[in-house]
């Protein structure tokens, strides 16, 4: 093989390796875009400065840097494991689960067609497009939030599913990379539930509004969710204690999600939503945070939680492990 051919092969490999990273970081609608990460960093910095100012303290650039990037968090074993999950889920998870993912668009199209055949034309074909866009955006976002809550509730309530969700909760510190600390089986479940709920909602809307309907998106993303991506989502996995008071019964702040990750049994199964507190309030899983608990710690109990074995293999063992005999449960 010629030198030129070898170089072209290397370039091709480099492009294939770079593509997933660039697709995650560059599009504005990506949930992990550089713009959203920088936005979260700025918001976090402003929060630190204002919080210290309210307590009569000044914040130097050096102190701000240490507050944003504390070594004990970013250099911890937990953060290193987050990086491993990030690499795996960015480059490898899709190969494993993409074949088993449902299509929300296909579900939406199929349901709209079935409703049209079974019931007839939808009743809202006369509605002007601006109103269609507003209703579609709001209901689409609520559907995503419901799918997220339902998936999360099942992950915490069903022992088999908890085994695959648990690796996410073994994180002992929270950073934006922790969002990638997810087992592939957990991802498979989440995307399929989200596709079912969002696709079904889209199908009903497509039938109801008729030919005028098309999913209103901003940069390929629901416009409301895009706002949360740019402001809140990355801070939910962080050490920034922000409560959004007095709106804690409506919006899930970073503090809400830190409570969700708390190792205190009182907090188990609380704050299961993504951005809104609507479904948590409705189903009784909301815990509105106040002042940061002094003894707040993270990390579900697990053997070797930050290793490849603990993160990827152990969940299969725990998922298929027979439940203890009733007499043993009683003894415990």
Residue, then its C-alpha position, 0 to 999 in steps of 0.5 A: x500500500x502506498x504512503x498516500x493510501x495509508x495517509x488517506x486511511x488514517x484521515x478516514x479513521x480520524x474523521x470517523x472517530x471525530x464525528x461523534x464528538x463533533x456531533x455532540x459538541x457543535x450543533x446548537x441543539x445538542x444536549x451537550x453542545x459547547x455553547x450550552x456548556x459555556x452558558x452553564x459555566x457562566x451561570x455557575x460563575x455568576x451564582x458563585x459571585x452573587x452568593x459570596x457577595x450576599x455574604x459580604x465576601x469578595x471573589x477573586x479570579x483565582x478563587x472563582x476558578x477553584x470554586x468552579x473546578x475544585x480538584x477534589x471533584x474533577x480529579x476524583x475516581x468518580x469523575x475519571x469513571x464519568x470520563x470512561x462512560x463518556x467515551x464509551x457512550x459517545x463512541x460505542x453505545x450506539x453500535x450496541x443498541x441502535x438496532x433496538x431503538x424505536x422511532x418516535x417519528x414512525x410511531x407518530x406517523x403510524x398513529x396519526x394514520x390509524x386515527x385518520x382511518x378509524x375516526x376520520x379527519x381531525x377536528x383542528x385542521x382550521x387552527x392557524x400555524x402560529x397557534x399550532x406551533x405553540x400548542x405543539x411545542x408545549x405539549x411536546x415538551x410535557x410529553x417528553x417530561x412525562x416520558x422522562x419521569x415514567x422511565x425514571x420512576x420505573x428505574x427506581x421501582x423495578x429491581x431489574x431496571x434499578x440494576x442498570x440505572x444504579x451505575x448512574x447513582x454510584x457517582x460520588x461527585x457530580x459534573x456535567x459528564x455524569x450525564x453520560x454515566x449510564x449503562x447501555x441497557x438504561x439508555x435503550x430503555x429510556x430512548x424507547x420509553x421516550x419514543x413511545x410517549x413523545x411519538x404517541x403525543x405527536x401522532x395525536x397532534x398530527x391527526x388533530x391538526x391535520x395537514x398543517x401539522x409538523x413538529x415545531x423545532x428550534x435547531x432540531x430540538x423542542x424550543x422549550x427544552x432548548x432553553x433548559x439545555x442552555x440554562x439548567x441541564x448541565x448544572x443539575x449534575x454539578x456542585x452548584x447549590x441553586x434552588x430556584x426559590x420560590x419556584x421550586x414547586x414548578x421547576x426542577x433546579x440543580x439542588x432538586x437533582x442533587x437531592x435526587x442523587x443524595x445518599x440519604x434514604x429520605x431522598x431516595x426516589x425523589x425529584x424524578x423529572x427532568x426540568x419541570x416539577x409538574x409530574x413529580x407534584x402530581x405523583x407525589x415524588x417531589x422534594x423541594x430543597x431549601x438550604x443545602x444539607x450539611x451532610x449531603x453526600x452522593x453515591x449508591x452503595x456498590x462494589x467497585x463502582x468506578x471500574x469497568x466491571x462495576x459499571x458495565x458487567x455487575x448490573x447484569x449480575x445484579x439484574x438476574x440475581x434471584x431475590x432472597x428467600x422470604x425467610x431471609x428478607x424477614x430476618x433482615 
